[in-house]
Amino acid sequence: MITFNDVSLVYPNGTQGLKNINVEINEGEFVVIVGLSGAGKSTFIRSVNRMVTPTDGELLVNGENIIPKKGKELRKLRTSVGMIFQNYNLVNRSSVIKNTISGRLGHTGTIRSVFNLYPKADKKLAFENLKRVHMEEKIYNRADELSGGQQQRVSIARVLTQEPSIILADEPVASLDPPTSHQVMTYLRRVNKEDNITTIVNLHFIDMAMEYADRIIGMRDGEIVFDGLVNEVEEKTFEQIYNRPIREEDLRGSENDASASGE
């Protein structure tokens, strides 16, 4: 379980990324966060693995307040919380299998990973996870030889190889065409259900949020303005979240996230 208790975050430049967030996310849920750029979606997600650090409140992951964590405790947290990025975050010159097995870094250690001294069990795990996303035929290809959708599938395999209890996905389909986006979301949803991994995804695509989410959280100006099951969501719900009428481009998700500026 993930619990935000009066969590706020103010960036050094004075931008307020989160304002008094109070919310619980249960084990195994598939939660999609929606909102305009700058709404606080990325800040929310990146707080859970401490890529950003809240400045007030209490943030509990599996019953532990993660805000004070440092050093070894913080590395342990990040081992249990997998992250999927919009830009895939792969090593372009490395092979698919090497990128995937790097998910074991938190378990194996830097020195062993540098010399590719992973146990056979880890190598088998990496290969099995590539099979789960139908990338086993590309294991010896370099990452930069793959399409965007293929790279994101490798990212999913890498996260699975990490064996996390939580997966965070920050705009994982923003750079992909619609058919490929649905493919990636299908894999994320399948992993969530098969492995019971709590999954939180930021999306601009309203129709995709409705199709894949168990629950939708709407954010605006660093605050949660809606939180409910997907079957409770209507068009007027999104108008409330976006604070304006819904347009065609909102359905297509044409806007890009602005993670560096406080989102």
C-alpha positions in Angstrom: 0.0 0.0 0.0 1.1 3.6 -0.7 -0.2 6.3 1.5 0.2 10.1 1.1 -0.5 11.9 4.4 -0.6 15.7 3.9 2.3 15.5 1.4 3.5 18.7 -0.1 6.6 19.4 -2.3 8.1 22.8 -3.1 11.0 22.8 -5.6 14.1 25.0 -4.8 12.9 27.6 -7.4 9.7 28.0 -5.4 7.4 26.0 -7.7 4.9 24.0 -5.7 4.7 20.5 -7.2 2.3 18.9 -4.6 -0.1 20.6 -2.2 -1.4 18.6 0.8 -1.9 15.3 -1.0 -3.9 12.7 1.0 -4.5 9.4 -0.9 -4.1 5.7 -0.5 -3.3 3.3 -3.3 -3.9 -0.3 -2.6 -1.8 -3.4 -3.4 -2.4 -4.6 -7.0 -4.3 -1.6 -8.2 -3.8 -0.2 -11.7 -4.1 3.6 -11.2 -3.9 6.2 -14.0 -3.2 9.8 -13.2 -4.4 12.4 -15.6 -4.2 16.2 -15.8 -2.7 19.0 -17.8 1.1 19.6 -18.1 2.3 21.0 -14.8 -0.5 19.5 -12.8 1.9 17.5 -10.6 1.5 14.1 -12.1 5.2 13.4 -12.5 6.0 14.9 -9.1 3.4 12.5 -7.6 4.9 9.4 -9.2 8.5 10.4 -8.7 7.8 10.9 -5.0 7.1 7.2 -4.6 10.6 6.2 -5.4 12.2 9.4 -4.0 13.4 10.7 -7.4 12.0 13.9 -5.9 11.7 14.4 -2.1 8.5 15.9 -0.5 9.1 18.8 1.7 6.2 18.2 4.1 4.0 15.4 5.2 4.4 11.6 5.4 4.7 9.2 2.5 4.3 5.5 3.4 5.3 2.6 1.2 4.3 -0.7 2.7 4.0 0.9 6.1 7.3 2.8 6.1 7.8 6.5 5.8 10.2 6.8 2.8 10.8 10.6 3.1 13.7 10.3 5.5 15.4 7.4 3.7 19.0 7.8 2.6 21.9 5.7 1.4 21.3 1.9 1.7 17.7 2.3 2.7 16.9 4.5 -0.3 18.7 2.0 -2.6 16.6 -0.8 -1.1 13.4 1.2 -1.7 14.3 1.8 -5.4 15.0 -1.9 -5.9 11.4 -2.6 -4.9 9.9 0.2 -7.0 10.4 -0.1 -10.7 10.3 2.9 -13.0 9.4 3.1 -16.7 10.2 6.4 -18.5 8.8 8.1 -21.6 12.3 8.0 -23.3 12.8 4.3 -22.4 16.1 5.0 -20.5 18.0 2.1 -22.2 21.7 2.0 -22.9 21.7 2.4 -26.7 25.0 0.6 -27.4 24.1 -2.4 -25.2 22.2 -5.4 -26.3 18.6 -6.1 -25.4 19.5 -8.9 -22.9 22.2 -6.7 -21.2 19.6 -3.8 -20.8 17.1 -6.3 -19.4 19.4 -8.0 -16.9 20.5 -4.6 -15.6 17.2 -4.7 -13.7 19.1 -7.0 -11.3 21.6 -4.3 -10.5 20.0 -3.5 -7.1 20.2 -7.1 -6.2 23.7 -8.0 -7.6 25.8 -4.9 -7.0 27.7 -2.5 -9.3 31.0 -4.5 -9.6 29.4 -7.8 -10.6 27.2 -6.0 -13.1 30.1 -4.2 -14.7 31.8 -7.5 -15.5 28.4 -9.1 -16.4 28.8 -11.6 -13.5 25.1 -12.2 -13.1 24.0 -15.6 -11.7 22.4 -18.0 -14.2 19.1 -17.6 -12.4 19.2 -13.8 -13.1 20.0 -14.5 -16.8 17.1 -16.9 -17.1 14.8 -14.4 -15.4 15.8 -11.7 -17.9 15.2 -14.0 -20.8 11.8 -15.2 -19.5 10.7 -11.6 -19.0 11.7 -10.7 -22.6 9.5 -13.6 -23.7 6.6 -12.1 -21.7 6.7 -9.0 -23.9 7.6 -11.0 -27.1 11.1 -9.6 -27.5 13.1 -12.9 -27.1 14.1 -12.8 -30.8 15.8 -9.5 -30.3 18.0 -10.4 -27.4 21.3 -9.7 -29.1 20.2 -6.6 -31.0 21.5 -3.2 -29.7 18.8 -1.1 -28.1 19.3 1.7 -30.7 18.3 -0.8 -33.5 14.8 -1.2 -32.0 11.6 0.8 -32.7 10.2 3.0 -29.9 7.6 0.4 -29.0 10.2 -2.4 -28.9 12.4 -0.3 -26.7 9.5 0.3 -24.3 8.8 -3.4 -24.2 12.4 -4.0 -23.2 11.9 -1.4 -20.5 9.0 -3.4 -19.2 11.1 -6.6 -19.2 13.9 -4.8 -17.4 11.5 -3.6 -14.7 10.0 -7.1 -14.3 13.6 -8.5 -13.9 14.0 -6.1 -11.0 11.1 -8.0 -9.3 9.4 -4.9 -7.8 6.2 -4.7 -5.8 5.4 -1.4 -7.4 5.7 -0.2 -11.0 5.7 3.5 -11.9 5.3 4.6 -15.5 5.8 8.2 -16.3 4.1 8.9 -19.7 5.2 5.6 -21.1 3.4 5.9 -24.4 3.7 9.7 -25.1 6.3 9.1 -27.9 4.4 6.2 -29.5 1.7 6.0 -32.2 -1.8 4.8 -31.1 -1.5 1.1 -32.0 1.9 0.8 -30.4 0.6 2.7 -27.3 -2.2 0.2 -26.8 0.3 -2.6 -27.2 2.5 -1.2 -24.4 -0.5 -0.5 -22.2 -1.8 -4.0 -22.7 1.5 -5.5 -21.5 1.5 -3.2 -18.4 -2.0 -4.2 -17.6 -1.3 -7.9 -18.1 1.8 -7.7 -15.8 -0.3 -5.8 -13.2 -3.0 -8.6 -13.1 -0.7 -11.6 -13.5 1.9 -10.5 -10.9 -0.4 -8.4 -8.7 2.1 -5.5 -9.0 0.7 -2.1 -7.9 1.0 0.1 -11.0 0.7 3.8 -11.3 0.7 5.4 -14.8 0.7 9.0 -15.9 -1.2 9.5 -19.1 -2.5 12.4 -21.3 -4.7 10.0 -23.3 -8.2 10.2 -21.8 -9.6 7.3 -23.9 -6.6 5.1 -22.9 -7.0 6.0 -19.2 -10.6 4.9 -19.4 -9.7 1.6 -21.2 -6.9 0.4 -18.9 -7.4 1.9 -15.4 -9.0 0.4 -12.4 -9.0 3.9 -10.9 -8.4 7.4 -12.1 -6.8 10.2 -10.1 -7.2 13.7 -11.6 -4.7 16.4 -10.7 -4.6 20.1 -11.2 -2.1 22.7 -9.8 -0.5 20.1 -7.6 -3.7 19.0 -6.0 -6.0 15.9 -6.4 -9.3 17.1 -7.8 -10.8 13.7 -8.6 -10.2 10.2 -7.3 -12.6 7.4 -8.3 -13.1 4.0 -9.9 -13.1 4.1 -13.7 -16.8 3.2 -13.8 -17.6 6.4 -11.9 -15.9 8.6 -14.6 -17.9 10.7 -17.1 -17.0 13.4 -19.6 -17.9 16.0 -17.0 -15.3 14.4 -14.7 -12.5 15.3 -17.1 -14.0 18.8 -17.5 -13.6 19.1 -13.8 -10.1 17.8 -13.8 -9.0 20.0 -16.8 -11.1 22.9 -15.6 -12.4 23.5 -19.1 -14.5 21.7 -21.8 -12.9 18.5 -23.2 -11.6 19.0 -26.8 -10.6 16.4 -29.4 -6.9 16.9 -28.7 -7.5 16.0 -25.1 -8.9 12.6 -26.1 -5.8 12.1 -28.3 -3.4 13.3 -25.6 -1.6 15.8 -27.8 0.2 17.6 -24.9 3.5 16.5 -23.6 4.5 16.2 -19.9 6.8 18.9 -18.4 8.6 16.8 -15.8 11.5 19.2 -15.2 9.4 22.2 -14.4 7.6 20.8 -11.3 5.5 18.1 -12.8 
